[in-house]
């Protein structure tokens, strides 16, 4: 059962409603403080996963090749353009540029973050919902903050969120019988590095186009398997 996905989606739904009811009553000081904590939490999760690595070479190669592939396909910018087009076509919604930017940021943050994609696949592969449950805590408070700014539209993001992440969960479940322990450990390490990058981005230490790194989550299985076949 995709328990972690359900908890995470529920946190977005409930957090968005609370934020919309609260309006603009949340002090900017609290919002800024929470954002910093979210970044540190993501960095901590990333480190915890990275230390489970089995083959450093396979992990590094998958990150290099995967990121190059993501950059060539321009995944993150293509997604932003697509979401901008969809947001502009929302029926009955006269969104300002600021509101549209907030909507796009929320969809990427909740539905297409490296942590969410990795967490859902990892949950399906290993049955470990820890990453998604930890993410749900951050998403709950983030949804409150965005809900206070944008309104109930934040809660609606829970619908595409649950559809995408349930798909990724079952994709991970289908992969599980084909994987070795070392492949799973290397997959977690790549996810940890991406999660670490998300933390640096949230903390405004370094801006990474995290979505362009996501192909590495698939390629790591190939590189890890090939590395295990080498005679040394």
C-alpha positions as CSV (number, residue, x, y, z in Angstrom):
1,X,0.0,0.0,0.0
2,X,1.3,3.5,-0.9
3,X,0.9,4.7,2.7
4,X,3.6,7.3,2.4
5,X,2.1,8.8,-0.8
6,X,-1.4,9.0,0.9
7,X,0.1,10.7,4.0
8,X,2.0,13.2,1.9
9,X,-1.0,14.0,-0.4
10,X,-3.2,14.5,2.7
11,X,-0.7,16.8,4.3
12,X,-0.8,19.1,1.2
13,X,-4.6,19.0,1.1
14,X,-5.0,19.8,4.8
15,X,-2.1,22.3,5.0
16,X,-3.5,24.2,2.0
17,X,-6.9,24.5,3.6
18,X,-5.5,25.7,6.9
19,X,-3.3,28.2,5.1
20,X,-6.3,29.5,3.1
21,X,-8.3,30.0,6.2
22,X,-5.4,31.7,8.1
23,X,-5.0,34.1,5.2
24,X,-2.0,36.5,5.5
25,X,-1.8,36.2,9.3
26,X,1.4,34.1,9.2
27,X,4.3,36.4,10.1
28,X,7.1,36.6,7.5
29,X,9.6,35.9,10.2
30,X,8.1,32.5,10.9
31,X,7.9,31.7,7.1
32,X,11.5,32.5,6.6
33,X,12.5,30.4,9.7
34,X,10.6,27.4,8.6
35,X,12.1,27.6,5.1
36,X,15.6,27.3,6.6
37,X,14.5,24.3,8.7
38,X,13.1,22.6,5.6
39,X,16.4,23.0,3.9
40,X,18.4,21.6,6.8
41,X,15.9,18.7,7.0
42,X,16.4,17.8,3.3
43,X,20.2,18.0,3.7
44,X,20.0,15.6,6.8
45,X,17.8,13.2,4.9
46,X,20.2,13.3,2.0
47,X,23.3,12.5,4.1
48,X,21.4,9.6,5.8
49,X,20.8,8.0,2.4
50,X,24.2,8.8,0.8
51,X,26.0,6.7,3.5
52,X,24.2,3.6,2.4
53,X,26.1,3.7,-1.0
54,X,27.6,0.4,-2.2
55,X,29.5,1.5,-5.4
56,X,30.7,5.0,-5.6
57,X,31.7,4.8,-9.2
58,X,28.3,3.6,-10.3
59,X,26.6,6.4,-8.3
60,X,28.9,9.1,-9.7
61,X,28.5,7.9,-13.3
62,X,24.8,7.7,-13.1
63,X,24.7,11.3,-11.7
64,X,26.9,12.6,-14.5
65,X,25.2,10.9,-17.4
66,X,21.7,11.4,-15.9
67,X,22.3,15.1,-15.4
68,X,23.7,15.5,-18.8
69,X,20.7,13.8,-20.3
70,X,18.3,16.0,-18.2
71,X,20.1,19.1,-19.3
72,X,20.0,18.1,-23.0
73,X,16.3,17.4,-22.7
74,X,15.9,20.6,-20.7
75,X,13.5,18.9,-18.4
76,X,13.0,21.6,-15.7
77,X,12.5,24.5,-18.1
78,X,10.2,22.5,-20.3
79,X,8.1,21.6,-17.3
80,X,7.9,25.3,-16.2
81,X,6.8,26.4,-19.7
82,X,4.2,23.6,-19.8
83,X,2.8,24.5,-16.4
84,X,2.8,28.2,-17.3
85,X,0.6,27.4,-20.3
86,X,-1.7,25.2,-18.3
87,X,-2.0,27.7,-15.5
88,X,-2.9,30.5,-18.0
89,X,-5.8,28.3,-19.3
90,X,-7.4,27.7,-15.9
91,X,-11.2,28.3,-16.3
92,X,-12.6,31.2,-14.3
93,X,-9.3,32.1,-12.8
94,X,-7.8,35.5,-13.5
95,X,-4.4,34.8,-12.0
96,X,-1.8,37.6,-11.6
97,X,1.8,37.0,-12.7
98,X,2.8,36.6,-9.0
99,X,0.0,34.1,-8.3
100,X,0.9,32.1,-11.5
101,X,4.5,32.0,-10.4
102,X,3.5,30.8,-7.0
103,X,1.2,28.1,-8.5
104,X,4.0,26.8,-10.8
105,X,6.5,26.8,-7.9
106,X,4.0,24.8,-5.7
107,X,3.4,22.2,-8.4
108,X,7.1,21.7,-9.0
109,X,7.8,21.6,-5.2
110,X,5.0,19.2,-4.3
111,X,4.7,17.0,-7.4
112,X,8.1,17.1,-9.2
113,X,10.7,17.5,-6.5
114,X,13.6,15.1,-6.6
115,X,12.7,14.0,-3.0
116,X,9.1,13.2,-4.0
117,X,10.0,11.2,-7.1
118,X,12.7,9.3,-5.3
119,X,10.6,8.8,-2.1
120,X,7.7,7.3,-4.1
121,X,9.9,4.9,-6.1
122,X,11.9,4.0,-3.0
123,X,8.7,3.3,-1.1
124,X,7.6,0.9,-3.8
125,X,10.9,-0.8,-4.0
126,X,11.7,-1.2,-0.3
127,X,8.4,-0.6,1.5
128,X,10.2,2.1,3.5
129,X,7.9,5.2,3.7
130,X,10.3,7.2,5.9
131,X,11.3,9.7,3.2
132,X,7.7,10.4,2.2
133,X,6.6,10.8,5.8
134,X,9.4,13.2,6.5
135,X,8.6,15.1,3.3
136,X,4.9,15.2,4.3
137,X,5.8,17.2,7.5
138,X,7.7,19.7,5.4
139,X,4.9,19.8,2.7
140,X,2.2,20.3,5.4
141,X,3.8,23.5,6.7
142,X,4.8,24.7,3.2
143,X,1.2,24.2,2.0
144,X,0.1,26.4,5.0
145,X,2.4,29.2,4.0
146,X,1.5,29.0,0.2
147,X,-2.2,28.6,1.1
148,X,-2.1,31.8,3.1
149,X,-0.7,33.6,-0.1
150,X,-2.6,31.9,-2.9
151,X,-5.7,30.5,-1.3
152,X,-7.5,27.1,-1.7
153,X,-5.8,26.5,-5.0
154,X,-2.9,24.9,-3.1
155,X,-5.2,22.1,-1.8
156,X,-6.1,21.1,-5.4
157,X,-2.5,20.2,-6.1
158,X,-3.1,17.1,-3.9
159,X,-5.0,15.6,-6.8
160,X,-2.1,15.5,-9.5
161,X,0.3,14.8,-6.6
162,X,-1.4,11.5,-5.6
163,X,-1.9,10.4,-9.2
164,X,1.8,10.9,-10.1
165,X,3.2,9.4,-6.9
166,X,0.9,6.4,-6.8
167,X,2.1,5.6,-10.4
168,X,5.8,6.0,-9.3
169,X,5.1,3.8,-6.2
170,X,3.8,0.9,-8.4
171,X,6.6,1.5,-10.9
172,X,9.0,0.9,-8.0
173,X,7.1,-2.2,-6.9
174,X,7.4,-3.7,-10.5
175,X,11.2,-3.0,-10.4
176,X,11.8,-4.7,-7.0
177,X,12.0,-8.3,-8.2
178,X,14.7,-7.3,-10.7
179,X,17.0,-5.6,-8.2
180,X,19.9,-6.7,-6.1
181,X,20.7,-5.3,-2.6
182,X,23.6,-3.3,-4.1
183,X,21.4,-1.8,-6.8
184,X,18.9,-0.6,-4.2
185,X,21.7,0.9,-2.0
186,X,23.2,2.8,-4.9
187,X,19.7,4.0,-5.9
188,X,19.2,5.3,-2.4
189,X,22.5,7.1,-2.5
190,X,21.6,8.8,-5.8
191,X,18.3,9.8,-4.3
192,X,20.2,11.1,-1.2
193,X,22.5,13.3,-3.4
194,X,19.4,14.7,-5.2
195,X,17.7,15.3,-1.8
196,X,20.9,17.0,-0.5
197,X,20.8,19.3,-3.6
198,X,17.2,20.1,-2.9
199,X,18.2,21.1,0.7
200,X,20.9,23.4,-0.7
201,X,18.4,24.9,-3.1
202,X,15.8,25.5,-0.4
203,X,18.4,27.0,1.9
204,X,19.5,29.3,-1.0
205,X,23.1,28.1,-0.7
206,X,23.2,26.9,-4.4
207,X,20.5,26.8,-7.1
208,X,20.3,23.4,-8.7
209,X,17.9,22.5,-11.5
210,X,17.0,19.4,-9.5
211,X,14.6,18.0,-12.0
212,X,17.4,17.7,-14.6
213,X,19.1,15.3,-12.2
214,X,16.1,12.9,-12.0
215,X,17.2,10.6,-14.9
216,X,20.1,9.5,-12.7
217,X,17.5,7.6,-10.5
218,X,16.8,5.2,-13.4
219,X,20.4,5.0,-14.9
220,X,21.8,4.1,-11.5
221,X,20.3,0.6,-11.8
222,X,22.1,0.1,-15.1
223,X,25.5,1.4,-13.9
224,X,25.2,-0.5,-10.6
225,X,24.5,-3.8,-12.3
226,X,27.3,-3.3,-14.8
227,X,29.7,-2.4,-12.0
228,X,28.8,-5.6,-10.1
229,X,29.7,-7.7,-13.2
230,X,33.3,-6.4,-13.4
231,X,35.9,-8.9,-12.3
232,X,37.3,-6.9,-9.4
